[in-house]
């Protein structure tokens, strides 16, 4: 599906939305030929990719995280690379290294850079918390800068470029947890749950037979770039953007004169400004996937959990009382209302029109 002519959202927003919506539906259909269930996970991964963000995929082993990410790469016709993070993995094993090359005719030697597995459109960083901080930092630098440095020279990574990192939430022995500052660079934290009984039966039937299923590409790299451009053009009203900011700020005990009780009791550190940015970007992508031509507060609410859950640091009281970050987010979504913003906006408009 060629989307090269969809560079300007404002030229024909309805047509742009229709084509993206159709492409997303077709893509989900292709993915479900291989992946059983996981509708919410698939949608959140598409939101991250179409927003140009990276995602942390958290789930126990055996939930098809690797298969899902590989299948998404196939459906987008993008280069895929998997890096298995281990305690002995070095930064150069991932980014690449310089080798000495000799010209047989002249006998001269020179250094040549050999690209590592990070030079791909979609990079699966499998069990990212099993490698030391030095290697984690090298990947996170590539995520932020979209380039790697070797021998004093910078090498640009291919576009589009996405890192989808996985973590096992249960087995923590011998791991190197990502610091909060590095976690903050991931746009979404996507939780992969166990399948239902019927879905698990379908998985068994699908994986124990002799049928091999191949997915057909729905989009390509240029299409993804066009969609990313369109996502940024989706309009959002000031009061909706303000709602996203208030939602993020409500998790910060130090920024609120009267913080929500659950924040006061259980949160030691709240979400930073990047959370507000990602709430808006993810909501824009969600709006397009839903076939909407603007962002509503409901879109903000739907992306709140994956955007905020890895940015809120809980204290020991939360652990003792069995309170998780999703519990905090659920409470914030109930307590942070957009009604006050609407009233303030109305008062401002009244003053302007007097």
Buried (B, 14 or more C-beta within 10 A) or exposed (E): EEBEEBEEBEEEBEEBBEBBBEBBEBBBEBBBBBBBBBEBBBBBBBBBBBBBBBBBBBBEEEBBBBEBBBBBBBBBBBBBBBBEBEEEBEBBBBBBBBEEEEEEEEEEEEEEBEBBBBBBBBBBBBBBBBBBEEBBBBBBBBBEEEEBEBEEEEBEBBEBBBBBBBBBEEEEEEBBEBEEEBBBBBBBBBBBEEBEEEBEEEBEEBEEEEEEEEBEBBBBBBBBBBBBBBBEBBEBBEBBBBBBBBBBBBBBBEEBEEBBEBBEBBBEBBBBEBBBBBBBBBBBBBBBBBBBEEBBBBBBBBBBBBBBBBBBBBBEEBEEEEBBBBBBBBBBBEEBEBEEBEEEBEEEEEEEEE
